[in-house]
Amino acid sequence: MENQMNRTKGATATGNFWLLVMVAAGLFANPQMQDVFAQCGGREAGCCGEDSLENIFHSNSFWASALMGCSDEETTMGNRLWVGPRWERRSGNDAAFPVEGSINGVSVGWRSRNADAVFLSVEGVFNDGEFKPTTGGRTDYEEWQIEALVGYTFTNECRSLFVTPYTGIRYREAENVLGAPLNLNVDQDVWTAPFGVRTDFLLTDTIAIGLDARLQWKIEDEQLVTAAAFTIPDEAEHDLTYRLDAPVTFRVCSRGEIEVRPYYEWDRFDSDAGNRKTRIDEYGGQVSFILRY
């Protein structure tokens, strides 16, 4: 009965994920949003010198016709809302046991990022997937995150390079249900403070490449292992982890962008109560459909 409930729960969560993805696709395909696809003039070329990457792209007729022609705020900048799917693979070890799993998710967020101004960002993430225990079978894994960031954005004279140092708070809650023969539930609550820098460089008015690097100070990481006959709490504090993102942003219209974001995150859990040490590598990617306003 418990395994049937877990399978039903996993199917429902997966169905919710694909429903959100279809809603995102429908939002950007809606013909009523025709004004989003309006064209407008690009910003002035040449502020960075004749040999700049921007001018090389401008001087090529193919790039000029295919990629130029709509810019009210620089790509990656301004106020925006986004939604998009993400995919992630996690591997490593939990003490002496290997860990391997695949996770799908969806991200929804809001951000305000303007040159020489305060930076604000809020993002929520829901993930659903499974891990493969060494005892056989598969687990049912669910996770959600919420993150709030604040910082300040600096730019160069010709507004082609944007640098945003930031900090904030991140909360992650996860549940991993292990079926027979283990029949365990593992619940996790994590509070983390990120300290990072995001940098974006405009190759053209419509293409930007970036790097987002951060250290993450784990304020608290609580785990609770529950079985029919026992409950084992565990906790780790003050661990340092890190994350690297390499976003590439494409302006598709005056109010629309698509961001492709591969990322890597290294996570750890060093038990305060014993010798248990966990190391997890998280490799993933996210595609965000962005509405600028």
Buried (B, 14 or more C-beta within 10 A) or exposed (E): EEEEEBEEBBEEBEEEBEEBBEEBEEEBEEEEBEEBBEEEEBBEBEBBEEEBEBBEBBEEEEBBEEBBBBBEBBBBBBBBBBBBBBBBBBBBEBEEEEBBBBBBBBBBBEBBBBBEEEBBBBBEBBBBBBBBBEEEBBBBBBBBBBBEBEBEBBBEEBBBBBBBBBEBBBBBEBBBBBBEEBBBBBBBBBBBEBBBEBBBBBBBBBBBBBEBBBEBBBBEBBBBBBEEEEEEEBBBEEBEBBBBBBBBBBBBBBBBBBBBBEBEBBBBBBBEEEEBBBBBEBEBBBBBBBBBE
